[in-house]
Amino acid sequence: MDHQKRFEPPSVTAEGMELIGVSVGARTQAQPPRRRRFDGWTVACFAVAGAVAAPLLAVLLLALAPSHGIWIHLVSTVLPHYVTTTLALIVGVGLGTLVVGTGCAWLVTLCRFPGRRVFEWALLLPLAVPSYVVAYVYTDLLDYSGPLQILLREIFGWASPRDYWFPEIRSLGGAMAVMTLVLYPYVYLLARAAFLEQSTCVLEVSRTLGKGPWQSFLRIALPLARPALVVGVGLVAMECLNDFGTVDYFAVATLTAGVYDVWTNMNSTAGAAQLATVMLVFVLALVGLERAARGGRRFHHTSTRYRPLPGHRLKGLRGALAAIICGTPIALGFAIPALVLARYAVINYASSFDDGYLRTVWNSLSLSLGSALLATMVGVLLAYGLRQNRSAPLHAATRLASVGYAVPGAVLAVGIIVPLAALDNRLDSLLRETVGLSSGLLLSGTVFAVGFGYLVRFLALAFGTVESGLTRITPNMDGAARTLGLGPGGTLRRIHLPLMRGSLLTATLLVFVDSMKELPITMLIRPFNFDTLATYVHQLASDELLEKSALGALTIVVVGILPVIL
C-alpha cells in the first residue's frame, strides 16, 4: 500500500504535474524491463520486419544493376519533367488541401451556423471516393463533348473550340483540383482535432487584447494547430506520390507514371527501379521536411482552465456563406460524382451487371478481405511482441515494418515482383534438374504477390490501430494473468483479444477498404486476366466507357463509406 501511495500524483498545478510525470517516467524506466530476446514473439517480429523491408532493399539493389543506357536516356530526356511535375503536383495539392481542410475545420469547430452538425461528419465523405473515380466523372462532365460545354455552346452559339476558352480538365491543374477535392479530409480531420483541443481561455486572452475572431485564428489558433497541419499535408503529399489512376488518365507525367511506363513500355526493371529510387528520395525528403517543420518548436498552451469552445454565432448572410463554403467541397468531392455514377449505373445496369462485374467483385472482396485479416494478425503479432519485449532493436524493427504506408505503391511493386520472379526461376531450375518437373510461377504473377503487396503497403494501418488498442489495456492485466498460470499466448488469446475487439474490427476494416481502392500495386503485379474493381474501372474508363464502369466505381464508393460511418 505504501508503494502505491508513493507513486500517486497529487492535485497540483500544470508545472507540478509535468515534474511528477517526468519523475514517474524516470522510475518506470529505471526498473529492469522484462526482456525475452529470443522467444517466439521476438523472432517472429524480426522476421516480419525483414519481410516487409525486403522490397525496399530489392529496389535499391535493382537500381544498381545495369540498365543498358536507359537511365542516361531518362536523365537527359524525361526525368527533369517527371521531377518538376511531381513537385508541382505535391505543392499544388498540399496548398489546396491546407486551405480547404483548415478553413472548414475552423468554421465547424469555432463557428455556429445552419447545418454545422451535418457538415462536421459530411466533410469526411470525399474520403470514400478514390481520386481516379472523381477524375473519370469530371472528365465526362467537363470535356469538350461533356454536357456543360454542350450547354454553353447552345446558349452562346459557339461552333468550335476556337470560339471560346474553357479550362482543360485533363491537365496538371485538373489533377491538382481533383486530388484536392478528395484528399482535403486528411487535413480537415487533424485540424479539427487540434482546434477542439484548444482551450477557450487561450482565445479569451486574445480577445482581451483587442483581437477579433479572424485575428485570433491567424495569431493564436493556427500556430497552435501547426504540428497537426504539417502532418496532414505530409499525408496528402504521400498520397500524391502514390496516385496512379488520376495522373495516368490525365496524362500527367509524374514519377509514378514514369515507373509504369519504363517497366511496361521500355521493359526495363532496372530503369523502373532507378526511378523508384528517386521516389524514395522524395519520400525521405517529405518525412525530413515534416520533422524539420516541427523540430525544436513547441506549440502548446499553458492555461490549466478548460471550457467548451462557445463558438461565434453566424447569422444571416454570414451563416449562409459559411454553409456554402463547407458544402462546396462535399458537393464537388462526393455528391456530384456519386450522383453521376448512380445515374449511369441505373441506366446501364442490365449491360453492366454481367459475369465480368461479378468476377471482379469476387476478386476484390476475397483478396481485400484476406489481406485485411492477414494484416490484422500480423499487426497483433508486432504490437504484442513489442509489448512483451520493449528493447530498442525490436522497437526499431516494428517501426521498419510500418514504413510501407509511406512508400508509393509503384515502388513496392518493383521491389516485390522482381525478387519473387527470381525465387520462382531458382525453384523451377532446381526442380527441373532434380526431378525433371517445372513448378511454373508459384509466387510472382499470382494473387500471392498482390496480397503481399497489400500487406506491406497497409500493415502500418493495422499495426497502429492494434497498438493503440493494446496501450489502453493496463499492464496489470498481464501480471494478473501470469499469477493465474497463463503464458504470453494464453494472455493474448483469453484477455487481450476480447478486450480489443473494436480495435481489431477497425484495423481489418481500414485495410479492407484501402485494399479495395488500391490501383498502382494491382496494375503492376496482378496475374494475367485477373482484375479487381479498381483495375476493372480504370480500364473501362481509359477506354472512354464510363457508363460501363459506373457500377464498379459506385461499388468502390459504397465500400469506402464504411470507415466514414465508423
Sequence and secondary structure as in RCSB ss.txt:
>XXXX:A:sequence
MDHQKRFEPPSVTAEGMELIGVSVGARTQAQPPRRRRFDGWTVACFAVAGAVAAPLLAVLLLALAPSHGIWIHLV
STVLPHYVTTTLALIVGVGLGTLVVGTGCAWLVTLCRFPGRRVFEWALLLPLAVPSYVVAYVYTDLLDYSGPLQI
LLREIFGWASPRDYWFPEIRSLGGAMAVMTLVLYPYVYLLARAAFLEQSTCVLEVSRTLGKGPWQSFLRIALPLA
RPALVVGVGLVAMECLNDFGTVDYFAVATLTAGVYDVWTNMNSTAGAAQLATVMLVFVLALVGLERAARGGRRFH
HTSTRYRPLPGHRLKGLRGALAAIICGTPIALGFAIPALVLARYAVINYASSFDDGYLRTVWNSLSLSLGSALLA
TMVGVLLAYGLRQNRSAPLHAATRLASVGYAVPGAVLAVGIIVPLAALDNRLDSLLRETVGLSSGLLLSGTVFAV
GFGYLVRFLALAFGTVESGLTRITPNMDGAARTLGLGPGGTLRRIHLPLMRGSLLTATLLVFVDSMKELPITMLI
RPFNFDTLATYVHQLASDELLEKSALGALTIVVVGILPVIL
>XXXX:A:secstr
 HHHHHH   S  HHHHHHHHHHHHHHHHHS     TTSHHHHHHHHHHHHHHHHHHHHHHHHTS  TTHHHHHH
HTTHHHHHHHHHHHHHHHHHHHHHHHHHHHHHHHHEE TTHHHHHHHTTGGGGS HHHHHHHHHHHHSTTSHHHH
HHHHHHT  SGGG     SSSHHHHHHHHHHHHHHHHHHHHHHHHHHS HHHHHHHHHTT  HHHHIIIIIHHHT
HHHHHHHHHHHHHHHHH  HHHHHTT   HHHHHHHHHHTS  HHHHHHHHHHHHHHHHHHHHHHHHHHTT    
           EE  HHHHHHHHHHHHHHHIIIIIHHHHHHHHHHHHTHHHHSSHHHHHHHHHHHHHHHHHHHHH
HHHHHHHHHHHHH   HHHHHHHHHHTGGGGS HHHHHHHHHHHHHHHHHHHHHHHHHHTS     SSTTSHHHH
HHHHHHHHHHHHHHHHHHHHHTS THHHHHHHHTT  HHHHIIIIIHHHTHHHHHHHHHHHHHHHHH  HHHHHH
  TT   HHHHHHHHHHTT HHHHHHHHHHHHHHHHHHHH 
